[in-house]
Amino acid sequence: MNLSNLTLDNVDKVEIVHGAESALYGSDAMAAVVQIVSHQGSTHIPELNLFAEGGGFSSARGAGQLSGLLGKFDYSAAGSYFHTTVKA
């Protein structure tokens, strides 16, 4: 499985559990478990985060995230864009 094109836009933390604790995840977890925890909305007022970056080789990156709470339902959505030009 190639995970090189995945981004961490909507991820709060990545945990690597190894040793005796990995046995909690069943017989498929022989040596370790990688657990990815996604972002959760935490306020009743919607929260919007935006950012933009630029750099060498005409590189540009931008992202946005919207999260919040609706009663007991929390939501979070994120998206990003990356572009670069490599001159030969």
C-alpha positions as CSV (number, residue, x, y, z in Angstrom):
1,M,0.0,0.0,0.0
2,N,1.5,3.3,-1.1
3,L,0.6,6.1,1.4
4,S,3.0,8.7,0.0
5,N,0.3,10.9,-1.4
6,L,-1.8,11.1,1.7
7,T,-1.8,14.4,3.7
8,L,-2.4,15.0,7.4
9,D,-5.0,17.7,6.8
10,N,-7.7,16.4,9.2
11,V,-5.5,14.3,11.5
12,D,-4.9,15.3,15.2
13,K,-2.4,12.6,16.1
14,V,-0.7,9.5,14.9
15,E,0.1,6.9,17.5
16,I,2.4,3.9,17.1
17,V,1.7,1.2,19.7
18,H,4.2,-1.6,19.9
19,G,5.0,-4.3,22.4
20,A,2.5,-5.9,24.7
21,E,-0.1,-3.1,24.1
22,S,-0.4,-4.1,20.5
23,A,-2.0,-7.4,21.5
24,L,-5.1,-5.4,22.5
25,Y,-5.8,-5.1,18.7
26,G,-6.0,-8.8,18.0
27,S,-3.9,-11.4,16.3
28,D,-3.4,-9.3,13.2
29,A,-1.1,-6.9,15.2
30,M,2.0,-9.0,15.3
31,A,4.6,-6.3,16.1
32,A,2.9,-2.8,16.2
33,V,-0.3,-0.9,15.4
34,V,-0.4,2.5,13.7
35,Q,-3.5,4.4,15.0
36,I,-4.6,7.6,13.2
37,V,-7.0,9.9,15.2
38,S,-9.0,12.4,13.1
39,H,-9.9,15.9,14.2
40,Q,-13.2,16.4,16.1
41,G,-15.2,19.5,16.3
42,S,-15.3,21.0,19.8
43,T,-17.3,24.3,19.7
44,H,-21.0,25.1,18.9
45,I,-19.8,28.0,16.8
46,P,-18.3,26.7,13.6
47,E,-14.5,27.0,13.5
48,L,-12.8,27.8,10.1
49,N,-9.0,27.6,9.7
50,L,-7.3,28.7,6.4
51,F,-3.7,29.0,5.4
52,A,-1.5,29.6,2.4
53,E,2.2,29.2,1.7
54,G,4.6,29.8,-1.1
55,G,8.2,28.9,-1.8
56,G,10.9,28.1,-4.4
57,F,10.3,26.4,-7.7
58,S,6.9,28.2,-7.9
59,S,5.6,26.1,-5.1
60,A,2.2,26.9,-3.5
61,R,0.2,25.2,-0.9
62,G,-3.1,26.1,0.8
63,A,-5.6,24.4,3.0
64,G,-8.8,24.9,4.9
65,Q,-10.6,23.1,7.7
66,L,-14.2,23.6,9.0
67,S,-15.3,21.9,12.3
68,G,-17.9,22.3,15.1
69,L,-20.7,20.7,17.0
70,L,-24.4,20.3,16.2
71,G,-26.0,19.0,19.4
72,K,-24.1,15.7,20.1
73,F,-22.9,15.4,16.5
74,D,-19.3,16.7,15.9
75,Y,-18.1,17.4,12.4
76,S,-14.8,18.2,10.7
77,A,-13.9,18.5,7.1
78,A,-10.6,19.6,5.5
79,G,-9.1,20.0,2.1
80,S,-5.7,21.1,0.7
81,Y,-3.9,22.0,-2.5
82,F,-0.2,21.7,-3.5
83,H,1.5,22.7,-6.7
84,T,5.1,23.0,-7.7
85,T,7.0,23.5,-10.9
86,V,10.3,21.8,-11.5
87,K,12.4,23.4,-14.2
88,A,14.6,21.1,-16.2
